[in-house]
Amino acid sequence: MQQRTIITIGFVVLFYGAVPAAFGSTDYVISSIVAALTIAGTAVAWALLGNLGGMVSFGHAAFFGVGAYVSALLTMNAGWPVFAAIIAGGAGASIASVAIMPALRLRGPYFALAVLAYAGIFRILATEMEGITRGAAGLLSIPRLPTILGFDLGTNIGSYYVILTIVLAAMAAYAWIRRSEIGFALLAMHETEDATRILGVPSTRLKAMMLVLSAFITGIVGAFNAHHISFLDPDYAFSGVWTVLPIVAAIFGGFRTVSGPFIGALAIYLLDQFVFKSLLPTGHQIILGAALGTMILLSPDGLVPLLGRGLGKKRHAAT
Amino acid sequence: MIAAMRGFAVLATCLVLALGQAKAEDFVLGSHLPLTGSLAQVGNGMHEGIQVAVDLFNRENQGHQVKLNTIDDESSPAKAVAAVERLASERVVALSGGYGSNIIGPASEAAAKAKLVYITSGGVGPELSQRGLEYFFRINNTEGYSKAVTGLIDDMGVKKVSIVYNNKEATTDLARTVEKTLSDAGIKVSSLAFDGGHADFKPLINKVKLQDHPDLILMSGYENDYIGILRAGNVLKPDIKAIVGVWSLATSEMNNKFNDLVQYVYGTSMLPYPAEFATPEAKLFAETYEKLYGKAPDYLGQFGYVQTRLLLQAVLRAENDGTLGKGGLADELRKTDEETLIGRVKFDKNGDNPEFAQRMGQHQGNKVVLVWPAKAATGKMVFPATPWSK
């Protein structure tokens, strides 16, 4: 059996078996892990767009919020089943991402700024379209995840399995695309977009595909969060937190790797909530900021490559 | 992948070590509040009042000691839910706190799931108390603020009012409730919403001045909004008889920091400034507050104190009746009917306080004078008057 397969199985057993066994009875630990995984899902989507599409987005909160609102409104007003609505939430975010496509011709900070403005527009729309979204009052008591085969997915442990599956599926899609021909074309585009276009790579179309996929994943995660927290208002749904924390998580973990954003999100959220907050109940973000700064100085590529290098050295010493 | 798994192992070890800190107390009262983040100022203000109530309870009841366990929810709904779940796992007796409807909503649902009584004064929207949550209690509401504002406007006898309001939930709710009440009373009302975080209010005030020609401007917003609107008013000088705000305006802090800007402006306030305490309980509250924090109490501290005092009294009654561990606390709290620092408090079937009515204060020099209702007034209103007409 290949080493990669063994590690993947170990990963799955750890997260589907060991974590619930260890913390399943402690609601607040599981709910914190769910919150960390929600950030992880968005971080994976952000890293996918950055790594494969070559675009730095400061507007993922828009996709998160659109997905959340579409799903919540479909369940509350149209009686859709929650899972169908979550997928529709992802689709809604993908459709919303079409509006940003003219900005694909922009590069670097210009693209980042355009997406940032775009997120602001959606927050204002959600506030002003009161007849549909209930405006600033928001939506309370959004239907929770359903019970399937006697297992209540609306509990913290049920929600954990759902968000874990969403995030791992997003990572699998990311890894698959990276290894595919499209992935190679996209990576080549990073080096020189003009040259790859001359060779016949449809760069704008490929970037658009990555944008739609990244928006879809973020929309799904946003929709999940709406049904998990059971509450939504424009400030919360389109909060800058859904943009900033995933970026911090991806950079901390290593945004050039598939698992970096995942491990980065778990590390920054759980260390912050359970360790730094115990040490410094108010202002613990200072420690987190220092940890992030140290990480960037020690390993600009992030935590996962740093740990990988440490492991490589040990192996070398043993041989 | 191996690197990622190593990272997770380190993380899990830290997590397990951190979790080993919970310990038992006589009664542990739980609280989650935004001590950092965008709502930190109000969160800390309310927390001070809660701490004073716990301190006084421990002094008055030697047999039963209460420890307050507060978690900073960082103004985040997800962290507030996690805080409630953590406090529930640490077997707190009940929860007092929460600020902001978007945080109180999910947090109180998490408390209901854990069958924990949740009492608050940090969210006034009507939908919070209409969810049928058996364990949810609130000592204030939009109606109480609306009664005070409309009562004052009615006493002034003005005919035309312009409402400018922040499009956040609580401020929008209040603006609409006031608009309806005033319109029903035959007063001509116009309303203009603005986005939270608005910096330049001159275009808005110019529109009010040139288009609406009101006798009075009502501001439904927060501190920064009031300051921006009053600065714009000082520049454009609309010809009005009075300018009225709601919460966080008729306070000692605003009087000290922005004395010129707030002269003759009205706002909701339970206390005059300098604070005058008439009853023995109020005097004790103020003394304890000053001893603990070295300053005079404000309205947030008062609300935090009242909600926590009522809760702890109910805890004690339930404990003495032997129903505390059997879900009797909610029933006991529902029996509350008491005169408090914020007026009479009793709870309806939704846990709301139908008796709640705010008072109105006016900045006059270095003081905030209570001017409405007449029975609570500490002075007369200066009318007509605005900061730019003085």
Interface residues (C-beta under 8 A of the other chain):
Chain A: R4 I7 T8 G10 F11 L14 A22 F23 T26 D27 Y28 V29 S31 S32 A35 T38 I124 T127 G135 A136 A137 G138 L140 S141 N156 N225 I229 S230 F231 D233 D235 Y236 V241 G253 S259 G260 F262 I263 L266 A267 L270 L271 Q273 F274 V275 K277 S278 P281 T282 G283 Q285 L303 V304 P305 L306 L307 G308 G310 L311
Chain B: M1 I2 A3 A4 M5 R6 G7 F8 L11 A12 C14 L15 V16 L17 A18 L19 Q21 L35 T36 I71 D72 S76 P77 A78 K79 V81 A82 A83 E85 R86 A88 S89 S101 N102 G105 P106 E109 A114 G125 E127 L128 R131 N167 K168 E169 T172 D173 D195 G196
